[in-house]
Amino acid sequence: MKIYLKSLASGCTSSLHEVSQYRSTLTKLNYTVTNRIDEADVIILNTCGFSTDAEENSLNEIDLVAKKYPQKKIIAGGCLLKINPTLFKQHHNKSSFHPEKINEILSELEDPRGNSNVDISSDVQHLHHDDLKLLGVKFKLFYFTQKYFYSFIKKTHLSNAYLDHYFKSIAINKDSVIIVAARGCLGHCTYCAIKKSRGTLQSTPWEIIKPQIQKAILNNKTDIILRAEDLGAWGQDIKSNICFLLKNILTHFPQVTITIPFFEPSWIITFKHELIPLLANPQFICFYTPLHSASSKVLNKMGRSYSSTEVIKIIRHIKKINPTLILKTNILHSFPTEDRKDFIESLKLAWSFDFTLPILFTPRPGTLAFNFPTSITPTERKIRHILASLFLWPLNLMKLITNYGLYAFRK
């Protein structure tokens, strides 16, 4: 039996990593995994339900695959099945699976091992190259640029710490080692459906993380990504905290670089006295914290308990003591109660970061914000998103060019 796998969550490291884990587990169970959908007997699709657009993309692809290959068995599942099960089943009411539930996939394959405790393969540390080939144009453009940059570095024996960190900070690549530090979160955000999919916090103990990093080093891989829905919450469920984890990594593995792809702002404030000296270490090359908004009114409505002003002060201090650390954030705009002044003030947050992603709020079923009244018209939502994109993407490029100059190529 030949199986084809694909992540429908464009740009989601967690989804791509899961597909790589499915691939490894199924191969170990003597299934043949192919990168050609036309020759597959079974097609496995991993969906996304983060936003309305992501949801529509997933459902459209399921429909297209089902129409093109009506004789093939299609097993669709992932986040969307838990976030919006009603709509999911309107498009695919046959074989399905929940996130990371390899047993459910095996059961749909009529494999008796689906009734036993088969765990998703935990030894997979990289995204599979076949999955990366299926990504969109912007990711392929990044790979081309990255390849050219490192080829130039190799030939000239020159280096640029900022650009090096910038390329490595993009979690979707084939070289970085992904360590699953935690799953789920402790947040109570009124708009977020991810918790419905990933559940509450489950931290991976240091005793498990340590040998995984040791394995990566033995394979000559030293660029580490600590995957988590909220790394800042790490340890809260096992009577520990994130500073303990980061200190241990720095102490035991001085040769690694560390990318933190998601760290809630509230934990920055909670642990600021311990966290700031840690992030001063040049081993940290990327830190992503989703500020979302500059407005306390909007943040409170979002269910997020922090002051963006206080977070910005800490972020600027961290950047001052570790200037080649790539700082990233996002702006979640057009949230109910956000007025035009809030929108403009939120865009200004981008000046303190190296990269800022504009995200248009879309109400997700099952969340409190789904029923929040709003005075923002659909037309204004579109205009705001266009304005945010026209401001933030050129600013991101300007930041890249400016910092490239500050940390010019040097031997």
VENLIN-V368094 format. One record per backbone hydrogen bond with DSSP energy under -0.5 kcal/mol. NH is the residue of the N-H (numbers start at 1). CO is the residue of the C=O. E is the energy in kcal/mol with one decimal. If there is no record, write none. Layout:
NH_CO_E + NH_CO_E
This chain:
3_32_-3.0 + 4_42_-2.6 + 6_44_-1.9 + 8_46_-3.4 + 10_8_-1.1 + 12_9_-2.1 + 13_11_-0.7 + 16_12_-2.2 + 17_13_-2.8 + 18_14_-2.3 + 19_15_-2.2 + 20_16_-2.0 + 21_17_-2.1 + 22_18_-2.9 + 23_19_-2.6 + 24_20_-2.1 + 25_21_-2.6 + 26_22_-2.9 + 27_23_-2.0 + 28_24_-2.2 + 29_25_-1.3 + 30_27_-1.8 + 31_26_-2.5 + 32_1_-1.8 + 33_31_-0.6 + 34_3_-2.8 + 34_32_-0.5 + 37_35_-0.6 + 39_36_-0.8 + 40_37_-0.9 + 41_2_-2.2 + 42_2_-2.0 + 43_73_-2.8 + 44_4_-3.3 + 45_43_-0.5 + 45_75_-2.3 + 46_6_-2.7 + 47_45_-0.7 + 47_77_-3.3 + 55_51_-2.4 + 56_52_-2.7 + 57_53_-2.6 + 58_54_-2.1 + 59_55_-2.6 + 60_56_-2.8 + 61_57_-2.0 + 62_58_-2.2 + 63_59_-2.4 + 64_60_-2.5 + 65_61_-2.7 + 66_62_-2.5 + 67_63_-2.1 + 68_64_-2.4 + 69_65_-2.5 + 70_67_-0.5 + 72_69_-1.4 + 73_41_-1.6 + 75_43_-3.2 + 75_73_-0.5 + 76_74_-0.6 + 76_95_-1.9 + 77_45_-2.2 + 78_97_-2.1 + 79_47_-1.1 + 81_78_-0.8 + 82_78_-0.6 + 82_79_-1.3 + 83_79_-2.2 + 84_80_-2.6 + 88_84_-2.3 + 89_85_-2.3 + 90_86_-0.9 + 91_87_-0.9 + 91_88_-1.0 + 92_88_-2.2 + 97_76_-0.7 + 101_98_-2.1 + 102_100_-1.4 + 104_101_-0.6 + 105_101_-1.3 + 106_102_-2.4 + 107_103_-2.4 + 108_104_-1.9 + 109_105_-1.3 + 110_107_-1.5 + 111_106_-2.8 + 112_110_-0.6 + 114_111_-2.3 + 115_112_-1.6 + 116_113_-1.3 + 118_116_-1.7 + 119_117_-0.6 + 121_21_-0.6 + 125_123_-0.6 + 127_173_-0.6 + 131_128_-0.7 + 132_128_-1.7 + 133_129_-1.5 + 134_131_-1.0 + 135_132_-1.3 + 140_136_-1.8 + 141_137_-2.7 + 142_138_-1.5 + 143_139_-2.1 + 144_140_-2.1 + 145_141_-2.4 + 146_142_-3.0 + 147_143_-2.6 + 148_144_-2.3 + 149_145_-2.5 + 150_146_-2.4 + 151_147_-1.9 + 152_148_-2.2 + 153_149_-2.3 + 154_150_-2.2 + 155_151_-1.9 + 156_152_-2.3 + 157_153_-2.0 + 158_153_-0.6 + 159_410_-1.4 + 164_160_-2.6 + 165_161_-2.4 + 166_162_-2.3 + 167_163_-2.5 + 168_164_-2.1 + 169_165_-1.8 + 170_167_-1.1 + 171_169_-0.9 + 173_171_-1.5 + 177_223_-3.3 + 178_125_-3.3 + 178_176_-0.5 + 179_177_-0.6 + 179_225_-3.0 + 180_178_-0.5 + 181_179_-1.3 + 181_227_-1.9 + 182_227_-1.4 + 183_202_-1.6 + 185_199_-1.4 + 190_302_-2.6 + 196_193_-0.9 + 197_193_-0.9 + 197_194_-0.7 + 198_194_-3.3 + 199_195_-2.4 + 201_185_-0.9 + 202_183_-2.6 + 204_181_-3.1 + 205_203_-0.6 + 208_205_-1.6 + 209_205_-2.1 + 210_206_-2.9 + 211_207_-0.5 + 212_208_-1.0 + 213_209_-1.9 + 214_210_-2.2 + 215_211_-2.2 + 216_212_-1.7 + 217_213_-2.2 + 218_214_-2.1 + 219_215_-1.3 + 220_217_-2.0 + 221_216_-2.7 + 222_220_-0.5 + 224_222_-0.8 + 224_257_-3.0 + 225_177_-3.2 + 226_224_-0.5 + 226_259_-2.1 + 227_179_-2.2 + 227_225_-1.2 + 231_262_-2.7 + 233_230_-1.2 + 234_231_-1.9 + 236_233_-2.1 + 238_235_-1.2 + 240_235_-3.0 + 244_241_-0.8 + 245_241_-1.3 + 246_242_-2.6 + 247_243_-2.4 + 248_244_-1.9 + 249_245_-2.1 + 250_246_-2.3 + 251_247_-2.4 + 252_248_-2.6 + 253_249_-2.3 + 256_253_-1.5 + 257_222_-2.7 + 258_283_-3.0 + 259_224_-2.8 + 260_286_-2.5 + 261_259_-0.7 + 263_288_-1.6 + 267_264_-1.2 + 268_264_-0.8 + 268_265_-0.6 + 269_265_-1.5 + 270_266_-2.0 + 271_267_-2.5 + 272_269_-0.9 + 274_271_-0.8 + 275_271_-3.4 + 276_272_-2.2 + 278_274_-1.1 + 279_275_-2.7 + 280_276_-0.8 + 281_278_-1.8 + 284_281_-2.1 + 285_258_-2.3 + 285_283_-0.6 + 286_258_-1.1 + 287_326_-2.7 + 288_260_-2.2 + 289_287_-0.5 + 289_328_-2.5 + 291_289_-1.1 + 292_330_-2.2 + 293_291_-2.5 + 296_294_-0.5 + 299_295_-2.6 + 300_296_-2.5 + 301_297_-1.7 + 302_298_-1.9 + 303_299_-0.7 + 303_300_-0.8 + 304_299_-2.7 + 305_303_-0.5 + 306_304_-1.1 + 308_306_-0.6 + 311_307_-2.1 + 312_308_-2.5 + 313_309_-1.7 + 314_310_-1.7 + 315_311_-2.8 + 316_312_-2.7 + 317_313_-1.6 + 318_314_-2.4 + 319_315_-2.4 + 320_316_-1.7 + 321_317_-1.6 + 322_318_-1.6 + 325_322_-1.9 + 326_285_-2.5 + 327_325_-0.7 + 328_287_-2.4 + 329_355_-1.9 + 331_357_-2.4 + 332_292_-0.8 + 332_330_-0.5 + 333_331_-1.0 + 333_359_-2.1 + 338_335_-2.5 + 339_337_-0.6 + 343_339_-2.1 + 344_340_-2.3 + 345_341_-2.6 + 346_342_-2.1 + 347_343_-1.7 + 348_344_-1.2 + 349_346_-1.2 + 350_347_-1.5 + 351_348_-1.6 + 352_349_-1.8 + 353_350_-1.8 + 354_327_-2.1 + 355_327_-1.5 + 357_329_-2.0 + 358_356_-0.5 + 359_331_-3.0 + 361_333_-2.5 + 361_359_-0.5 + 367_364_-1.5 + 369_190_-3.2 + 370_367_-1.0 + 371_368_-1.4 + 372_369_-1.2 + 377_375_-0.6 + 381_377_-2.4 + 382_378_-1.9 + 383_379_-2.3 + 384_380_-3.0 + 385_381_-2.1 + 386_382_-2.3 + 387_383_-2.8 + 388_384_-2.9 + 389_385_-2.3 + 390_386_-2.7 + 391_387_-1.7 + 392_388_-3.1 + 393_389_-1.9 + 395_391_-1.4 + 396_392_-2.8 + 397_393_-2.0 + 398_394_-2.7 + 399_395_-2.7 + 400_396_-2.1 + 401_397_-2.5 + 402_398_-2.8 + 403_399_-2.6 + 404_400_-2.0 + 405_401_-1.8 + 406_402_-1.8 + 407_403_-2.1 + 408_405_-1.0 + 410_159_-2.5
